[in-house]
């Protein structure tokens, strides 16, 4: 059950931007190479064919261009994952989420072919493989994204539970699927941030708004009837508690999902979450953690990277901690884990022209050890260092270079982490300086070619500094090998 998502409304960020950020993780024991590309309108398929569910869907003939984070190989389909289209709308899909047996019984996940004899079950409908490709090229606002994806879910169904974010310069919407064909979505309030750690998280859902004004709530056409017919409403106070109705409350949530939410909330709202002792309102295994809160200070890009790279620093649960008794280490699943594939953070800056308004911050590999770098989204091609990820290991790829750095540094964390931190800080600062200079030049000329030039300059900077840190970490790992021996030691 991979991925962690944070969304931040425009009144909660340092510069009035909207933020959407998500890490995509591989399943345990696997690693999925990713690449950062631009899909032109000409290369967008008109007849879409899903690999996993064997579904064929005819698509409109007027797609927008968009960035994407697909798999390096297409054996399991595209998995476009996250991107920004030429209308300045972003989406990220998907955050795998959980549900309960009552929902699964009332609206089963879709199968194309049931399991029989030695044949496995074949999923049906649409899923994470398909959702960005089917939605992002055809929307002009975050709200339109909810409507389009909702109609696809109602028509084709899905074989998995997912959370999806849509973003424009003004609004962020969060959609969660419910069973095979139902869904609900809420608009993130401008002053709040939202945390999604592989759990269905929407708490209070307003059906009256969803079926009326649709200001902050939307849902599938028959969701209220679905809840009533299947006795899903467990609320006691007259307000509909969607998490109680549709969510899970398992022991595995307490070690895998809720601790991540707790740590993020603890970081942005320390007054509420740092209280210790028997009277603490919330802990890492609390079932009633809020999904959204107003942060105690404005949130920056750097903090988003830090918290989405975290491994419970400052608590007994840090796998790299110095707690001699090792109590708590490994109890909870970190956010920055070995099998992070990539992270994107889309920053839409409303105070700038549409041409250079949107920055897509990206990084590959384990977040604890990688660096976050910016790319202008309004381009027609991406740098080869980010786009040409091969199926085999190569230091010519930003993805593989970061995977190598993490694997080496993990075994000599104490001697390598200072090297990693200097690399992360230096690269992000220098790359951001390129963005600031380009913004000033673009304001004078409006020349879109400046954006691609800046992206390429950042790619070259990234390659150089990444190669340097790889060499330094390799040296540290080499001199701490178990078979290290020197005559001068004796």
Number of C-alpha atoms within 10 A of each C-alpha: 16 22 27 26 26 23 26 32 27 28 18 24 22 13 16 21 24 27 29 28 26 28 31 27 25 19 13 10 7 9 15 19 23 30 25 29 21 22 21 18 16 12 10 19 16 15 12 16 15 19 15 20 21 15 16 12 15 11 17 12 13 12 22 19 23 29 27 27 27 24 23 20 16 10 9 11 16 21 23 27 27 31 29 29 25 23 19 23 28 34 29 31 27 30 28 23 24 26 23 17 13 16 21 14 11 16 17 18 20 21 17 15 13 12 12 8 5 6 9 10 12 15 21 23 26 25 22 25 22 23 23 28 25 22 20 33 28 21 23 17 20 24 23 17 26 26 16 15 20 25 17 18 21 17 12 16 24 27 23 22 23 24 27 25 29 26 29 27 24 16 20 27 26 25 26 26 27 29 27 25 23 22 25 23 26 24 21 22 20 18 16 18 25 23 24 26 29 25 28 27 25 23 20 14 20 19 17 12 14 21 15 11 10 17 11 15 22 29 25 21 16 12 18 16 10 16 17 10 11 13 12 18 19 16 14 8 7 8 14 17 20 21 22 21 19 25 22 19 14 12 10 12 19 19 17 22 27 24 25 29 27 21 24 23 26 18 17 20 16 14 10 14 19 16 14 10 8 6 7 11 14 19 20 19 20 15 15 14 19 16 20 21 17 19 18 13 11 17 21 16 16 12 13 19 24 15 22 23 22 18 25 23 14 9 13 18 21 22 19 16 16 11 14 6 8 14 11 14 18 15 15 23 20 24 29 26 21 22 21 27 26 27 28 25 28 32 29 29 21 17 11 12 13 15 20 24 19 27 19 24 21 22 24 28 33 27 29 26 28 28 26 25 24 24 24 23 31 26 23 16 17 22 19 17 19 22 21 18 23 17 13 9 14 13 17 16 22 27 30 21 21 24 25 19 24 23 17 20 23 18 14 18 18 12 15 23 16 11 18 24 15 12 20 21 13 14 21 18 15 15 21 16 13 15 22 12 11 17 20 11 14 18 13 8 9 15 12 14 12 18 23 19 15 20 24 17 16 24 21 15 15 23 18 12 15 23 16 13 20 21 13 17 24 18 13 20 20 14 12 13 11 8 8 8 11 7 5 5 5 5
